[in-house]
Amino acid sequence: MVFTQNSLNESSYISSWIRYKKTYPFICYAKNIVEWYYPAAGQPFFEKLSKAGDDKVTILHIGDSHVQSDVFTGFIRDRLQQIFGNGGRGFVFPYAVAKTNSAYDYYSTIYGSWEFSRSVDLQPRFPLSFSGITAYTTDTSAGFSLIFRNTYQPIKKDFSQLTFFCNTSKESMDFEVRISSFSPWIEVKVSQNDSLPYVKVQLPVSSFDTLFFRVKKNKPEQRFFELYAIIVEKKENSGILYISAGVNGAGSYSILKQGLASEHLKYLKPDLVILDIGINDIYLGVFQEQLLLKNLIRIIQKLQSCCPATNIMLVSAQNVLYRNRSVQNCELYSTLLRKIARQYPILFYDYFTVAGGNYSMSNWYAAGLAQRDKKHLTFEGYRVRGELFVNALLHAYRLYLLSKPAQLTQEVFEKDTTRPDTFKGCISVQKQLYQATNQQTVKPVYYTVKQGDNLSAIATKFGVSVAKIKRWNNLTDDKIYPGQKLRVSAQNAVTSQQQKVTQAKTIVHVVQQGETLSSIAKKYNVTVDKIKKDNKLTTDKIVVGQKLILKF
């Protein structure tokens, strides 16, 4: 269906975009919905979304390492912009300053002397904004370049507006930018209006794959330059501007260190802020519910205070494994976020449950969707995660267009007869799903290097380390060239993952409405007597929510 402003208000148009490239039986598609308990939780955002053809919609997605790489958020950005119109690339930053990874579609180089702070630092030296990272220099010869990879897409020619969130005091140095080695430098006076925390730059209308930046000292009182964020967008007021800002290792505690965020968000004016954090708060140790609750409520209240018209969404963390044991805190965190969503008018996406719940990371790993640390995902895994989020948001928006429900929960969604997809999923973990392929010999995977590639980006794409790629290909340094063929997986890598899953002997099943011991036994190909024995049951009576151990 062709995109028009009118089509954004048609549920049939939205339904036509709800699709899955591939489905997995351990993912709970029947629960894949953005939820709310109060109409005000999402109504302003959905109303704005319906006008995206004439009024730009800004979404800020804050997170940790899953977001910093921008793989799944990049998929979300691309899909939403296909549906609602393209408002810009969003947030970019010279991450080389902090010696850390950029997003998947660009990398940065720097020259001169730079310093930095991140929100995960124990005591950040420089103030922080919504990006969670700050670059600082006193070197009058300092600069950087942002190089967008040719394997993806260059910055579109109508992305002609740059917004630099930076220190705009009279002590701040000015800067210059250009978009090619042959184009003239555009000089930008930073302190012309120090009442605003940003400066805007209008670029010539031309596609570009490199943004050049250098500081320029024009006055004696200019001592430093301090950068918090760069936003790349269309000058026209339409489409989706999806800004993803993640910091490796970030949690609720680190977001509270971003002291400039409230001031800057007043000018950014996001229509939706997605808080996609938590795993670093709960990964190890005792689940500190009261501390987490306090931190999250403080963040929510700060956002509501500086941006009262902004909707907020909480996202639960996917199940992860630590030393091959399921981190049970993930389920507790999901429960805590739902509790908050019942108290405050905010949206809630229970990604923990949708992804399969407890122990499900084993299935993601066996399917090639998770990396060996069983905490981060592969490139394909992040694509699946992004696809799930987009469809959950589209489902919620579709139902909003149809009936504007006062509440929308997973239980309501499961009974929805208007769903354009009918996938249910939710086969519990360690179902012998891949047993048939365990006997297959899996050959190593090879990748042909493209212009703009580097070993770090290739390693991230295939879920392996740079060291392994170098070892498999007898490389003595990080230099690679276009056309070079690299081995990017070990012999039988998939088989060994699959065997680990099928060797596992125990799963936990949570009893659902309408289930009986007989139906559960049939589902897992075991006997009723075996279930009763493993769970020390004296009768066939079970209740909704009861957890049953199934041993194979």
MOURPE-V481682 format. One record per backbone hydrogen bond with DSSP energy under -0.5 kcal/mol. CO is the residue of the C=O (numbers start at 0). NH is the residue of the N-H. E is the energy in kcal/mol with one decimal. If there is no record, write none. Layout:
CO_NH_E / CO_NH_E
This chain:
3_7_-0.9 / 4_7_-0.7 / 5_8_-1.6 / 6_9_-1.9 / 8_10_-0.6 / 9_12_-0.5 / 9_13_-1.7 / 10_14_-2.8 / 11_15_-1.6 / 12_16_-0.5 / 13_16_-1.4 / 14_17_-1.3 / 16_18_-1.0 / 23_26_-1.6 / 24_426_-3.9 / 26_28_-1.5 / 26_425_-0.6 / 27_30_-1.5 / 28_31_-1.5 / 30_32_-1.9 / 34_347_-2.2 / 35_407_-2.7 / 37_40_-1.7 / 38_41_-1.2 / 38_42_-1.8 / 41_45_-2.7 / 42_46_-2.4 / 43_47_-2.0 / 44_48_-2.5 / 45_49_-1.7 / 47_50_-1.3 / 48_51_-1.5 / 50_53_-2.1 / 50_54_-1.6 / 51_238_-3.2 / 55_57_-0.5 / 56_58_-0.5 / 56_240_-3.0 / 57_270_-2.8 / 57_271_-1.4 / 58_60_-0.6 / 58_242_-3.3 / 59_61_-0.7 / 59_273_-3.2 / 60_244_-2.7 / 61_275_-3.0 / 62_246_-1.5 / 63_66_-1.0 / 63_67_-2.3 / 64_68_-1.5 / 66_69_-0.8 / 68_103_-1.9 / 69_73_-1.2 / 70_74_-1.6 / 71_75_-2.1 / 72_76_-2.7 / 73_77_-2.5 / 74_78_-2.5 / 75_79_-2.7 / 76_80_-2.3 / 77_81_-1.6 / 78_82_-1.6 / 79_83_-3.2 / 80_84_-1.4 / 84_86_-0.6 / 84_239_-2.7 / 86_233_-2.4 / 87_241_-0.6 / 89_231_-2.8 / 91_229_-1.2 / 92_94_-2.0 / 93_96_-2.2 / 94_97_-1.2 / 94_99_-1.5 / 95_98_-1.1 / 102_105_-1.1 / 104_148_-2.1 / 106_146_-3.2 / 108_144_-2.5 / 110_142_-2.1 / 111_113_-0.5 / 112_138_-0.6 / 114_135_-2.9 / 116_133_-2.5 / 117_120_-1.7 / 120_123_-0.5 / 127_259_-3.0 / 127_260_-0.5 / 128_131_-1.5 / 131_118_-2.3 / 133_116_-1.7 / 134_226_-2.9 / 135_114_-3.1 / 136_224_-2.4 / 137_139_-0.6 / 138_141_-1.7 / 141_214_-2.1 / 142_110_-2.2 / 143_212_-2.4 / 144_108_-2.0 / 144_146_-0.5 / 145_147_-0.6 / 145_210_-2.3 / 146_106_-2.2 / 148_151_-1.4 / 154_207_-1.6 / 155_158_-1.9 / 157_159_-1.7 / 157_234_-0.8 / 159_202_-3.4 / 160_232_-2.4 / 161_163_-0.5 / 161_200_-2.9 / 162_164_-0.7 / 162_230_-2.4 / 163_165_-0.8 / 163_198_-1.7 / 164_227_-3.0 / 164_228_-1.5 / 168_171_-1.8 / 170_222_-2.9 / 170_223_-1.7 / 173_215_-2.8 / 174_187_-3.1 / 175_213_-2.0 / 176_185_-3.2 / 177_211_-2.9 / 178_209_-0.5 / 184_186_-0.6 / 185_176_-1.8 / 187_174_-1.8 / 187_189_-0.7 / 188_191_-0.6 / 189_192_-0.6 / 190_193_-0.5 / 192_195_-1.6 / 196_165_-1.2 / 198_163_-2.9 / 200_161_-2.7 / 200_202_-0.6 / 203_205_-1.3 / 207_154_-2.5 / 208_147_-3.2 / 209_211_-0.5 / 210_145_-2.2 / 211_177_-1.5 / 212_143_-2.0 / 213_175_-2.7 / 215_173_-1.7 / 215_217_-0.7 / 218_221_-1.4 / 220_222_-0.6 / 223_172_-3.2 / 224_136_-2.1 / 225_166_-2.2 / 226_134_-2.4 / 228_164_-2.5 / 229_91_-2.4 / 229_231_-0.5 / 230_162_-2.2 / 230_232_-0.5 / 231_89_-2.9 / 232_160_-2.1 / 235_237_-1.6 / 238_56_-2.8 / 239_86_-2.4 / 239_87_-0.5 / 239_241_-0.7 / 240_58_-2.6 / 240_242_-0.7 / 241_243_-0.6 / 242_60_-3.4 / 242_244_-0.5 / 244_62_-1.8 / 246_249_-2.4 / 250_254_-1.7 / 251_255_-1.2 / 253_256_-1.6 / 254_257_-1.7 / 256_258_-2.0 / 257_260_-1.5 / 259_263_-2.3 / 260_264_-2.8 / 261_265_-1.0 / 262_266_-0.5 / 263_266_-1.0 / 263_267_-2.0 / 264_268_-2.6 / 270_310_-2.2 / 271_59_-2.8 / 271_273_-0.5 / 272_274_-0.6 / 272_312_-2.6 / 273_61_-2.8 / 273_275_-0.9 / 274_276_-0.7 / 274_314_-1.9 / 275_63_-0.6 / 277_280_-1.1 / 277_281_-1.4 / 278_282_-1.5 / 285_287_-0.7 / 286_288_-1.4 / 287_291_-2.4 / 288_292_-2.9 / 289_293_-2.2 / 290_294_-2.4 / 291_295_-2.8 / 292_296_-2.3 / 293_297_-2.0 / 294_298_-2.1 / 295_299_-2.6 / 296_300_-2.7 / 297_301_-2.2 / 298_302_-2.3 / 299_303_-2.6 / 300_304_-1.9 / 301_305_-2.2 / 302_306_-2.5 / 306_309_-2.0 / 310_272_-2.4 / 311_346_-2.9 / 312_274_-3.2 / 313_348_-2.8 / 319_326_-2.5 / 321_324_-1.2 / 324_321_-3.1 / 325_327_-1.0 / 326_329_-1.6 / 327_330_-0.9 / 327_331_-1.3 / 328_332_-2.6 / 329_333_-1.9 / 330_334_-2.1 / 331_335_-2.1 / 332_336_-2.4 / 333_337_-1.9 / 334_338_-1.8 / 335_339_-2.0 / 336_340_-2.4 / 337_341_-1.4 / 338_342_-0.8 / 339_342_-0.9 / 339_343_-2.4 / 343_345_-2.3 / 346_313_-2.4 / 347_34_-3.3 / 347_349_-0.6 / 348_315_-2.0 / 348_350_-2.0 / 349_353_-2.1 / 350_354_-2.7 / 351_356_-2.4 / 352_355_-1.3 / 353_27_-2.8 / 356_359_-1.6 / 358_361_-1.5 / 359_362_-0.8 / 359_363_-1.8 / 360_364_-2.5 / 361_365_-2.3 / 362_366_-1.9 / 363_368_-3.0 / 363_369_-0.9 / 364_367_-1.5 / 368_377_-1.7 / 370_373_-2.0 / 373_320_-2.0 / 375_370_-2.9 / 377_381_-2.6 / 378_382_-1.7 / 379_383_-2.3 / 380_384_-2.3 / 381_385_-2.6 / 382_386_-2.4 / 383_387_-2.4 / 384_388_-2.1 / 385_389_-2.5 / 386_390_-2.3 / 387_391_-2.3 / 388_392_-2.4 / 389_393_-2.6 / 390_394_-2.6 / 391_33_-1.3 / 391_395_-1.9 / 392_396_-2.5 / 393_397_-2.9 / 394_398_-2.3 / 395_399_-2.0 / 396_400_-2.3 / 397_401_-1.8 / 398_402_-2.7 / 398_403_-0.9 / 399_403_-1.0 / 407_35_-2.3 / 408_412_-2.5 / 409_413_-2.2 / 410_414_-0.7 / 411_414_-0.8 / 412_415_-1.6 / 415_418_-0.5 / 423_29_-1.5 / 427_430_-1.2 / 430_432_-3.4 / 433_436_-1.1 / 433_437_-0.5 / 434_437_-1.2 / 436_439_-1.4 / 439_441_-0.6 / 440_442_-0.6 / 441_491_-2.3 / 444_487_-3.1 / 444_488_-0.7 / 446_448_-0.6 / 446_485_-3.3 / 448_482_-3.2 / 449_452_-2.1 / 453_457_-2.1 / 454_458_-2.7 / 455_459_-2.2 / 456_460_-2.1 / 457_461_-1.8 / 458_462_-0.6 / 458_463_-2.2 / 459_462_-0.7 / 460_378_-1.1 / 464_468_-1.7 / 465_469_-2.4 / 466_470_-2.1 / 467_471_-3.1 / 468_472_-1.4 / 469_474_-2.7 / 470_473_-0.8 / 480_483_-2.1 / 483_448_-3.2 / 483_485_-0.6 / 485_446_-3.0 / 489_492_-1.5 / 491_495_-2.1 / 492_496_-1.3 / 493_497_-2.6 / 494_498_-2.5 / 495_499_-1.5 / 496_500_-1.3 / 497_501_-2.2 / 498_502_-1.8 / 499_503_-0.6 / 500_503_-0.9 / 504_551_-2.5 / 506_549_-2.6 / 508_510_-0.6 / 508_547_-3.1 / 510_544_-2.6 / 511_514_-2.0 / 515_519_-2.3 / 516_520_-2.6 / 517_521_-2.2 / 518_522_-1.8 / 519_523_-1.7 / 520_524_-0.6 / 520_525_-2.4 / 526_530_-1.7 / 527_531_-2.5 / 528_532_-2.4 / 529_533_-2.5 / 530_534_-1.6 / 531_536_-2.7 / 532_535_-0.9 / 542_545_-2.0 / 545_510_-3.0 / 545_547_-0.5 / 547_508_-2.9 / 548_550_-0.5 / 549_506_-2.1
